[in-house]
Amino acid sequence: MLARLQNLVFVILFLAVMGLLLWLTKQHSVELDLTWGNRNSLTEASAKVLDQLEQKISVTAFVRDDSKAVRDLITDLLQRYQRHKADIELKFLNPDLVPQLVREHGISIDGQLLVQYGDRQETLQNVSEKALTQLLLKLASSENRFISFISGHGERDPLGSANADLGNFGAQLERKGYVLQVLNLIREPAIPANTGILVVASPRTSLLDGESKLIMEYVAAGGNLLWLTEPEQNDNLAALAADLDIKRLPGVVVDATTRLFGIDDPTFALAVDYPRHAITDQLHSQTLFPNTAGLIAGEESDWLATPILQTLPRSWTEMNPAAKDEIRYDEDSEEVDGPITIALALERTISGDDDAAARQQRVIVIGDGDFLSNTYLGNGQNLDLGNAMIEWLNNNDNFIDIGSVQAPDTQLDISQAGALALLIIFLLLLPLGLLGAGITIWLKRRNR
C-alpha cells in the first residue's frame, strides 16, 4: 500500500514538474546563435540603434502572394529586430490588391517596405540590415529639417495641387519629417537661418536683383541648393550660374529613343543609364524629363561638378522644337549632339571656424522641373530620384557603418587538379568499390 502511494505521489510530482517546465517554455524563450560570428543575429550597432527607439515601429511589406522567397527573407530579417525590440509590427500586403496605397507611397518593386516610426514614414527598397537600421536612425532623428521654396515668380508650389505644382512630392517630404516653408523674398527679404535646403523651382518671371543677391549670399555662406531650371528661362540668375561655373545650353533636349516607349513627343528625354553617384545608386529603371535643358560645367572652379543624369546618344539640343514633325540634328547650328547632361551635382568643402568642423556644401542643378510635378512624379523612378536628391542635399547619404559578419568557411577554394581528384573518387572509384563489394558478398552467399 505504501509503495503504491509513493508511486502515485511520484507520478503527480513528475507531471507537475513537466507542466511547470511547459509553462516556462511558453513564457520565456531562449535562443542561441551558434553560427560563426553570430551572423544570424543583429550587429551591435543595430542593437544600439534599437535601444534608442522608444516608440513603436510598424513595417508594411508589399509582397505578392506567390513571392514566398521574398516573404521569408523579410520575415527572417525582421525577426532579428523583433527579438531585440518586441513592439516591432510586421504585416504583408499584396500590392495588386491595394493600388491606392501603392500609388500614395510610390511602391515600385515587389518586396518594398514602408517603415513607420512615430509620425514619420519612409519606404525602403534594399532590404538588408544595414539599410533598415540606417532608415530607422533617420526616422528617429529629432531635428526638424526645413526646406525653403522660393515663391512670388510663378514657381512650382510645394503645397499646390495643379498639374505643374509639386504638391505630391511635398507631401512625400512631409511624411519623411521635413518641414516645408514657402518663402517670398519681397515680403521677407531674408532667407531663414533654419533653412537646410533652398529650392528654386522653375520661376516663370525674373527674380529681382535684390532677390538674386540674397540667393547668391546664401550659397556663398555655405547653404545647400536645389535649382530646377527650364530651357530658355529668363530667371535673372545668370550671376548665380556664373558663381557655380555652369552654363545652360540653348535649345530643348529632344530624344528620338522615346518613340520606343510609346512617347510621340520628342521633347521628352529619358535617362536609363546612370553615372555612379550616391544619388543614383538606388536607381534601376528609367526616369522621364519633359522639356529639359542641357547643362555643362566649367573646369576651373572650386566646385566638384558630377553629371548625375544624361540622355541617351540619340538625343540633341533642338533650336526649333515647335516643328516636332520636322526636327533633325543640324551640325552647322548651335545644337549639341547627345548624350546630353541634364543634371549636375556640385559640392565643395566649407572650412570650419574654431567652433565648427569642415563640411560639404552641396548644390544640384537640373534642366527640368516637370519631372517632380504632380503630372509626372509617378513616371518611372522620378519620385525615387527626387527623394535621393533631397537626402543627398541634406547630407544623408553616409549613415553609420552597420557592417556585416562573414563566415570564413562558406566558400571552398580548390585547384583544378583537386576538383578532378574529387570527381574521380566520388563519381568513379567509390561507386565501383561499392559495386564490387556488393558483388563479392553476393558471390560468397551464393557459394554457401
C-alpha positions as CSV (number, residue, x, y, z in Angstrom):
1,M,0.0,0.0,0.0
2,L,2.8,2.4,0.9
3,A,4.6,1.6,-2.3
4,R,1.5,2.4,-4.4
5,L,1.2,5.7,-2.5
6,Q,4.8,6.6,-3.2
7,N,4.4,5.8,-6.9
8,L,1.3,7.9,-7.1
9,V,3.0,10.9,-5.4
10,F,6.0,10.4,-7.7
11,V,3.7,10.4,-10.8
12,I,1.9,13.5,-9.6
13,L,5.1,15.4,-8.9
14,F,6.6,14.3,-12.2
15,L,3.6,15.6,-14.1
16,A,3.6,18.8,-12.1
17,V,7.3,19.4,-12.9
18,M,6.7,18.7,-16.6
19,G,3.7,21.0,-16.6
20,L,5.7,23.7,-15.0
21,L,8.5,23.3,-17.5
22,L,6.0,23.5,-20.3
23,W,4.5,26.7,-18.9
24,L,8.0,28.2,-18.5
25,T,8.9,27.4,-22.2
26,K,5.8,29.3,-23.3
27,Q,6.5,32.3,-21.1
28,H,10.3,32.5,-21.7
29,S,12.2,31.6,-24.8
30,V,16.0,31.1,-25.1
31,E,17.6,31.3,-28.5
32,L,21.3,30.7,-29.3
33,D,23.0,31.7,-32.4
34,L,25.8,29.1,-32.9
35,T,26.9,30.4,-36.3
36,W,30.4,31.8,-36.8
37,G,30.5,35.4,-35.5
38,N,26.7,35.2,-34.7
39,R,25.9,36.2,-38.3
40,N,22.2,35.4,-37.9
41,S,21.8,38.0,-35.1
42,L,21.7,41.7,-35.2
43,T,25.0,43.5,-35.1
44,E,26.0,45.5,-32.1
45,A,25.5,48.8,-34.0
46,S,21.9,47.9,-34.9
47,A,21.1,46.8,-31.3
48,K,22.3,50.2,-30.0
49,V,20.1,52.0,-32.5
50,L,17.1,50.0,-31.3
51,D,17.9,50.8,-27.7
52,Q,17.4,54.5,-28.6
53,L,14.0,54.0,-30.1
54,E,11.2,54.3,-27.6
55,Q,8.1,54.4,-29.9
56,K,6.5,51.5,-31.8
57,I,7.9,50.6,-35.2
58,S,5.5,49.4,-37.9
59,V,6.7,47.7,-41.1
60,T,4.5,47.0,-44.1
61,A,5.9,44.8,-46.7
62,F,4.4,45.0,-50.2
63,V,4.9,41.4,-51.5
64,R,2.8,39.4,-53.9
65,D,1.2,36.2,-52.5
66,D,3.3,33.9,-54.8
67,S,6.7,35.5,-53.7
68,K,7.4,33.1,-50.9
69,A,11.2,33.6,-51.1
70,V,10.8,37.4,-50.6
71,R,8.4,36.9,-47.7
72,D,10.7,34.5,-46.0
73,L,13.7,36.9,-46.5
74,I,11.8,39.8,-45.0
75,T,10.4,37.7,-42.1
76,D,13.8,36.4,-41.2
77,L,15.3,39.9,-41.1
78,L,12.5,41.4,-39.1
79,Q,12.6,38.6,-36.6
80,R,16.1,39.6,-35.7
81,Y,14.8,43.1,-34.8
82,Q,11.8,41.7,-33.0
83,R,13.9,39.6,-30.8
84,H,15.6,42.8,-29.6
85,K,12.6,45.1,-29.6
86,A,9.2,43.4,-29.1
87,D,7.0,46.2,-30.3
88,I,8.0,45.9,-33.9
89,E,5.0,45.1,-36.1
90,L,5.3,43.4,-39.5
91,K,2.5,42.9,-41.9
92,F,2.3,41.9,-45.5
93,L,0.1,43.4,-48.2
94,N,-0.3,42.2,-51.8
95,P,0.4,45.4,-53.9
96,D,-2.1,44.2,-56.6
97,L,-4.9,44.4,-54.0
98,V,-4.0,47.9,-52.7
99,P,-3.3,50.1,-55.8
100,Q,-4.2,53.3,-54.0
101,L,-1.5,52.7,-51.2
102,V,1.0,51.7,-53.9
103,R,0.5,55.0,-55.7
104,E,0.4,57.0,-52.5
105,H,3.7,55.7,-51.2
106,G,5.5,55.3,-54.5
107,I,5.9,51.5,-54.3
108,S,7.7,50.3,-57.4
109,I,9.1,46.8,-56.7
110,D,8.0,43.6,-55.1
111,G,9.3,43.4,-51.6
112,Q,9.5,47.2,-50.9
113,L,9.0,48.1,-47.3
114,L,7.0,51.0,-45.7
115,V,8.6,51.8,-42.3
116,Q,6.7,54.0,-39.9
117,Y,8.1,55.4,-36.6
118,G,6.0,57.9,-34.7
119,D,4.5,60.4,-37.3
120,R,7.3,59.7,-39.8
121,Q,7.4,57.1,-42.5
122,E,9.6,56.2,-45.5
123,T,9.9,53.4,-48.0
124,L,12.9,51.0,-48.3
125,Q,13.8,49.1,-51.4
126,N,17.1,47.5,-50.4
127,V,16.0,45.0,-47.7
128,S,19.1,44.5,-45.6
129,E,20.1,45.1,-42.0
130,K,22.3,48.0,-42.9
131,A,19.7,49.8,-45.0
132,L,16.9,49.2,-42.4
133,T,18.9,50.3,-39.4
134,Q,20.1,53.4,-41.2
135,L,16.5,54.2,-42.1
136,L,15.3,53.8,-38.5
137,L,18.1,56.1,-37.3
138,K,17.0,58.7,-39.8
139,L,13.3,58.4,-38.9
140,A,14.2,58.8,-35.2
141,S,16.2,61.9,-35.7
142,S,14.6,64.6,-33.5
143,E,15.8,67.6,-35.5
144,N,13.3,69.4,-37.8
145,R,14.7,69.6,-41.3
146,F,13.5,72.8,-43.1
147,I,13.2,73.1,-46.8
148,S,12.5,76.6,-48.1
149,F,10.9,77.1,-51.5
150,I,11.3,80.5,-53.3
151,S,7.9,81.9,-54.4
152,G,6.5,85.0,-56.0
153,H,7.6,84.4,-59.6
154,G,5.3,81.6,-60.7
155,E,7.4,78.9,-59.2
156,R,6.1,75.4,-58.7
157,D,4.1,75.3,-55.4
158,P,5.3,72.5,-53.0
159,L,1.8,72.5,-51.5
160,G,-0.2,73.0,-54.7
161,S,-2.5,70.6,-56.5
162,A,-2.2,72.0,-60.0
163,N,-0.6,69.8,-62.7
164,A,2.6,71.8,-62.7
165,D,2.9,72.1,-58.9
166,L,4.9,69.9,-56.6
167,G,2.2,69.1,-54.1
168,N,2.5,65.3,-54.2
169,F,6.3,65.5,-53.9
170,G,5.9,68.0,-51.0
171,A,3.5,65.5,-49.2
172,Q,6.1,62.8,-49.5
173,L,8.8,65.1,-48.0
174,E,6.5,66.0,-45.1
175,R,5.9,62.3,-44.4
176,K,9.6,61.9,-44.1
177,G,9.8,64.5,-41.4
178,Y,10.8,67.5,-43.5
179,V,9.2,70.9,-42.8
180,L,8.3,72.9,-45.9
181,Q,8.2,76.7,-45.9
182,V,7.3,78.9,-48.8
183,L,9.5,82.0,-48.9
184,N,8.6,85.3,-50.7
185,L,11.8,87.3,-50.6
186,I,9.9,90.6,-51.4
187,R,7.8,90.3,-48.3
188,E,10.5,88.7,-46.1
189,P,13.9,89.9,-47.5
190,A,16.0,87.3,-45.8
191,I,16.4,83.5,-46.1
192,P,15.6,82.0,-42.7
193,A,18.6,80.7,-40.7
194,N,16.9,77.3,-40.2
195,T,16.9,76.6,-43.9
196,G,18.6,73.3,-44.6
197,I,17.8,73.2,-48.3
198,L,16.8,76.2,-50.5
199,V,14.7,75.3,-53.6
200,V,14.3,77.5,-56.7
201,A,11.6,75.6,-58.6
202,S,11.3,76.9,-62.2
203,P,10.4,80.6,-61.8
204,R,8.4,81.9,-64.8
205,T,9.4,85.5,-64.3
206,S,12.7,87.1,-63.5
207,L,13.7,87.5,-59.9
208,L,14.6,91.0,-58.8
209,D,18.2,91.9,-58.5
210,G,17.9,92.0,-54.7
211,E,16.3,88.5,-54.6
212,S,19.1,87.1,-56.8
213,K,21.7,88.6,-54.5
214,L,20.1,87.1,-51.4
215,I,20.2,83.6,-53.0
216,M,23.9,84.1,-54.0
217,E,24.7,85.2,-50.5
218,Y,23.0,82.1,-49.1
219,V,25.1,79.9,-51.4
220,A,28.3,81.9,-50.7
221,A,27.7,81.3,-46.9
222,G,27.6,77.5,-47.4
223,G,23.9,76.8,-48.0
224,N,22.7,73.8,-49.9
225,L,20.6,74.5,-53.0
226,L,18.2,72.6,-55.4
227,W,17.8,74.6,-58.6
228,L,15.1,73.4,-61.0
229,T,15.6,75.4,-64.2
230,E,14.0,75.2,-67.6
231,P,15.0,75.7,-71.3
232,E,15.5,79.3,-72.3
233,Q,14.3,80.5,-68.9
234,N,14.9,84.2,-68.1
235,D,15.1,84.0,-64.3
236,N,17.8,86.6,-63.7
237,L,20.1,84.1,-62.1
238,A,22.9,84.3,-64.6
239,A,25.2,85.6,-61.9
240,L,24.4,82.5,-59.7
241,A,25.2,80.2,-62.6
242,A,28.5,82.0,-63.1
243,D,29.4,81.6,-59.4
244,L,28.6,77.9,-59.8
245,D,30.5,77.8,-63.1
246,I,27.7,76.1,-65.0
247,K,26.0,77.0,-68.3
248,R,22.6,76.1,-69.8
249,L,22.8,75.0,-73.4
250,P,20.5,76.8,-75.8
251,G,17.5,74.9,-77.1
252,V,15.5,72.0,-75.8
253,V,16.8,68.4,-75.4
254,V,15.0,66.1,-77.8
255,D,15.3,62.3,-77.7
256,A,14.5,60.0,-80.6
257,T,14.6,57.0,-78.3
258,T,11.3,57.9,-76.6
259,R,9.3,56.6,-79.5
260,L,10.4,53.1,-78.5
261,F,8.5,53.7,-75.2
262,G,5.3,54.9,-77.0
263,I,6.1,58.6,-76.4
264,D,5.3,60.7,-79.5
265,D,6.6,64.0,-78.1
266,P,10.4,64.2,-78.9
267,T,10.9,66.9,-76.2
268,F,10.5,64.2,-73.6
269,A,14.0,63.0,-72.6
270,L,14.8,59.6,-70.9
271,A,17.6,58.7,-68.6
272,V,18.3,55.0,-68.3
273,D,22.0,54.5,-67.5
274,Y,23.2,56.5,-64.5
275,P,26.7,57.5,-63.6
276,R,28.0,56.2,-60.2
277,H,26.9,58.6,-57.5
278,A,25.2,58.5,-54.1
279,I,22.1,60.0,-55.7
280,T,21.7,57.4,-58.4
281,D,22.9,54.2,-56.7
282,Q,19.4,53.0,-56.0
283,L,18.0,53.8,-59.5
284,H,17.4,50.7,-61.6
285,S,14.7,52.0,-64.0
286,Q,14.2,54.9,-66.4
287,T,13.4,58.5,-65.3
288,L,11.4,60.8,-67.6
289,F,12.1,64.6,-68.2
290,P,9.6,66.6,-70.3
291,N,11.1,69.7,-71.9
292,T,14.5,69.8,-70.4
293,A,17.6,71.9,-70.9
294,G,21.2,70.6,-71.3
295,L,23.9,71.7,-68.9
296,I,27.6,71.9,-68.9
297,A,30.1,72.6,-66.1
298,G,33.2,74.6,-66.3
299,E,36.6,73.2,-65.5
300,E,38.2,76.0,-63.4
301,S,36.1,76.2,-60.3
302,D,36.3,75.3,-56.6
303,W,33.2,73.2,-57.1
304,L,33.4,69.5,-57.9
305,A,30.8,69.0,-60.6
306,T,29.5,65.5,-61.3
307,P,26.9,64.7,-64.1
308,I,24.2,62.6,-62.5
309,L,21.7,62.5,-65.3
310,Q,22.5,62.0,-69.0
311,T,20.3,61.4,-72.0
312,L,20.8,58.6,-74.5
313,P,23.1,59.0,-77.5
314,R,20.2,59.5,-79.9
315,S,19.4,63.0,-78.5
316,W,20.5,66.5,-79.1
317,T,19.6,70.1,-78.2
318,E,17.0,71.3,-80.7
319,M,16.7,75.0,-81.5
320,N,13.3,74.7,-83.1
321,P,11.3,72.3,-81.0
322,A,7.9,73.7,-82.2
323,A,8.3,71.9,-85.6
324,K,8.0,68.5,-83.9
325,D,7.4,66.5,-87.2
326,E,10.4,68.0,-89.0
327,I,13.1,68.3,-86.3
328,R,16.5,66.9,-87.0
329,Y,20.0,67.4,-85.8
330,D,21.8,70.3,-87.5
331,E,25.6,70.1,-87.3
332,D,26.0,73.7,-88.6
333,S,24.0,75.3,-85.8
334,E,24.4,75.7,-82.0
335,E,22.7,72.4,-81.5
336,V,24.8,69.9,-79.4
337,D,24.7,66.1,-80.1
338,G,24.0,63.6,-77.3
339,P,24.4,62.3,-74.8
340,I,23.4,65.5,-73.0
341,T,24.0,66.2,-69.4
342,I,20.7,67.4,-67.8
343,A,21.6,67.4,-64.1
344,L,24.7,68.3,-62.2
345,A,25.7,67.6,-58.6
346,L,28.1,70.1,-57.2
347,E,30.0,70.0,-53.9
348,R,32.8,71.7,-52.2
349,T,34.4,71.7,-48.8
350,I,33.5,74.6,-46.5
351,S,36.2,75.3,-44.0
352,G,35.1,75.5,-40.4
353,D,35.9,78.1,-37.9
354,D,37.1,77.5,-34.3
355,D,33.7,76.1,-33.3
356,A,32.8,74.1,-36.4
357,A,34.4,71.4,-38.4
358,A,34.8,71.5,-42.1
359,R,31.7,70.2,-44.0
360,Q,30.5,69.6,-47.5
361,Q,28.3,72.1,-49.3
362,R,26.0,70.7,-51.9
363,V,24.1,72.1,-54.9
364,I,22.0,70.3,-57.6
365,V,21.1,72.0,-60.8
366,I,18.7,70.2,-63.2
367,G,17.4,71.4,-66.5
368,D,13.8,70.4,-65.8
369,G,11.3,70.8,-63.0
370,D,8.4,68.9,-64.6
371,F,9.8,65.5,-63.5
372,L,8.8,66.3,-59.9
373,S,5.4,67.8,-60.8
374,N,2.1,66.2,-59.9
375,T,1.7,65.1,-63.5
376,Y,4.9,63.3,-64.0
377,L,6.1,62.3,-60.5
378,G,4.7,58.8,-60.9
379,N,6.6,58.1,-64.1
380,G,9.4,55.6,-63.8
381,Q,11.6,56.3,-60.8
382,N,11.1,60.1,-60.8
383,L,9.9,60.0,-57.2
384,D,12.9,58.0,-56.1
385,L,15.2,60.4,-57.9
386,G,13.6,63.4,-56.2
387,N,13.9,61.7,-52.8
388,A,17.5,60.8,-53.4
389,M,18.4,64.4,-54.4
390,I,16.8,65.8,-51.2
391,E,18.6,63.2,-49.0
392,W,21.9,64.0,-50.7
393,L,21.5,67.7,-50.2
394,N,20.6,67.1,-46.6
395,N,23.9,65.1,-46.2
396,N,22.0,61.9,-45.5
397,D,24.0,59.7,-48.0
398,N,26.5,58.5,-45.4
399,F,25.0,56.9,-42.3
400,I,26.5,54.7,-39.6
401,D,28.5,51.7,-40.8
402,I,26.5,48.7,-39.7
403,G,28.8,46.2,-41.3
404,S,28.2,42.5,-41.7
405,V,29.7,39.4,-40.4
406,Q,31.0,37.0,-43.0
407,A,31.8,33.4,-42.0
408,P,35.3,32.2,-43.1
409,D,34.0,28.7,-44.0
410,T,31.3,29.4,-46.5
411,Q,33.5,29.1,-49.6
412,L,35.7,26.2,-50.7
413,D,38.6,27.0,-53.0
414,I,40.3,24.0,-54.7
415,S,42.6,23.7,-57.6
416,Q,41.6,22.1,-60.9
417,A,43.7,19.0,-60.1
418,G,41.9,18.7,-56.7
419,A,38.5,19.0,-58.3
420,L,39.4,16.3,-60.8
421,A,40.6,14.1,-58.0
422,L,37.3,14.5,-56.1
423,L,35.4,13.8,-59.3
424,I,37.3,10.5,-59.9
425,I,37.0,9.4,-56.2
426,F,33.3,10.2,-55.7
427,L,31.8,9.6,-59.1
428,L,34.0,6.7,-60.2
429,L,36.1,4.9,-57.6
430,L,33.6,5.0,-54.7
431,P,30.6,3.7,-56.8
432,L,32.9,1.0,-58.4
433,G,34.1,0.0,-54.9
434,L,30.6,-0.3,-53.5
435,L,29.5,-2.3,-56.6
436,G,32.5,-4.6,-56.2
437,A,31.8,-5.1,-52.5
438,G,28.2,-6.0,-53.3
439,I,29.1,-8.5,-55.9
440,T,31.7,-10.1,-53.7
441,I,29.2,-10.5,-50.8
442,W,26.6,-11.9,-53.2
443,L,29.0,-14.5,-54.6
444,K,30.1,-15.7,-51.1
445,R,26.5,-16.1,-50.0
446,R,25.7,-18.0,-53.3
447,N,28.5,-20.5,-52.8
448,R,27.4,-21.4,-49.3
